[in-house]
Amino acid sequence: MSSSTLDRLRGIYHQSFFELIQQARGVFLDHWKDDTVQLCTLLSIKTGGCSEDCGYCAQSSHYSTGVEGGKLMPVEEVMESARNAKSVGAQRFCMGAAWKGVREGDPRFDSVLEIVRQVSTLGMEVCVTLGQLTEGAARELKKAGVTAYNHNIDTSPEHYSRIVTTHTFQDRLNTIRHAQKAGMSVCCGGIIGMGETEDDRLKMLEVLTNFDPPPESVPINCLSPIVGTPLEGQSPVDVFELVRLIATTRIAIPKARVRLSAGRTNLSREAQALCFFAGANSIFYGNKLLTAQNPLPDEDMKLLGELDLHPKDSVLK
């Protein structure tokens, strides 16, 4: 990665606030010809008991957070949730499992493949986040019907080892490469509010801009501190810092869906409106994100309506 890319991102991010969001709005209008917002529902199909030590995660077995390790949900229960998500307007159904990763031949992976096959019959986009992938596992997921793989890089390469020690930043990049090679689009972003600097956030964005192809969607998560995790004492993210990062992401990766993700329950309606103006055009929709709370669907639909924004139609019909 060249220093010129990082210098460019710094120049964008640190310009006058109103100039920044005006520039981001212009880039958005150049590349997105409608006022739609993609609604994505996220379901934990296997909760807790994860062997990784991600310092922000309630599902890690390394910490006492009150989240117990569970088994993989039966396909019938997943399908019920998927149908409910579609009935309230979700266009993408995302499924997460608290594992280090999955491999071909593992009975649990075979069960996930069957879940994907069934969910893909409903006409929604199908996204999964299952930890690390081998090349073979990525190919099988694509064949089963996965349209997008979520695997966030979380933070900058330099800050990463302060957040996770049970795998490396390069492990993340390898999984992303396997997913893209298999033909899945990649949903990849990060989490802010984990003690990182503004430069760490821009270095994270620098990595994303170097993906080939670029990520199809970029979730920007605000840390929701979980009691029992190493990051439980972190202060809330400043709203204007969040808006700056969303605007910079919109300018740097103009064709990506920028997803306003975890932490929305701590944002006012006005703050969310500013995020949409700055370039966000996707949200997680539904009252729960894996183990964290999320705004109620009715609240989101009311907000979108008042902003004259509309849910994006599914591309799979």
Buried (B, 14 or more C-beta within 10 A) or exposed (E): EEEEBBEBBBEBBEBEEEEBBBBBBEBBEEEBEEEBBBBBBBBBBBBBBBBBBBBBBBBBBBBEBEBEEBEBBEBEEBBEBBEEBBEBBBBBBBBBBBBEBBEBEEEBBEBBBEBBBBBBEBBBBBBBBBBBBBBEBBBBBBEBBBBBBBBBBBBBBBBBEBBBEEBEBEBBBBBBBBBBEBEBBBBBBBBBBBBBEBBBBBBBBBBBBEBEEBBBBBBBBBBBBBEEBBBBEBEBBEBEBBBBBBBBBBBBBBEBBBBBBBBBBBBEEEBBBBBBBBBBBBBBBBBEBBBBEBBEBEBBBEBBEEBEBEBBEBEBE
